[in-house]
Amino acid sequence: MKRIVKVILGTTVNMAFTIAGMVIVQLTLSGDTQRIAGYANGAALLATYGLAIYREFKHGSEET
C-alpha cells in the first residue's frame, strides 16, 4: 500500500502542470464538449496512474 501511495504522489508531482491544464480546460468548456473532455481526462489519468503502478510492481519486484 505504501508503494502505491508513493507512486501516486510521485506521478501527481510529475504531472502537476498537466493536471492544472486539465482543470482549466474543464472550467472553460461547457455542455457536451465539457462532458466529453471530462471522460477523456478521466481516462488519461486512469491510464497514466495505472501504468505507473504497473511499472512499479513489475520492475520494483525484480529489484527487491
N, C-alpha and C positions, 0 to 999 in steps of 0.2 A: 504494500500500500504506500509505503514511504517513497519507493522508487517512482510510482505513478504520479504522486503529488510533485515530486522533483521534476519529472519530465513535463508535466502540465505547466508548472511555474516557469521553467526554462523556455518552453515553447511560447508561452504568453509574452515573456520579456522579449524574445527574438521577433515576435510579430506585433509589437506594440503599435507601430505606425500603420501597419496593415489593418489591425483591428480598429484603430481610430478612424481610418479612412472608411471602413465598412459602416461604422456608426454614423459618420457624416453623410454618406450616401443614403443610408436608410432614413435619416431625418429629412433629407431634401426631396426624396421621392414621394409619390402619393399613388393611391389606387392600386390597380393591378400590377403596375410596374414595381411598386414598393413590395408587394407580396411576393412577386417572382424573385426580386433581388434578395428578399429575406430567405427564401428557400435556397437560393444559390449560395448565399453567405453561410447559412447553416450547414449545408452540405460540404462547403470548402473547409469550414472549421472542423467538422467531424472527421473529414478525411485527413486533415493536417495533424490533428491530435492523435487520431487512431494510428497513423503511420509512425508518428514519433514514439508512441508507446510500444508499438510492434517492434520497431528497430531497437529500442532499449532492451526489451526482453529477448529478442533474437540474438543481438550482439553482446548485450550485457551478461547473459548467462554463460557465454563462452569464455569471458574473462574471469569469471568467479570460480 
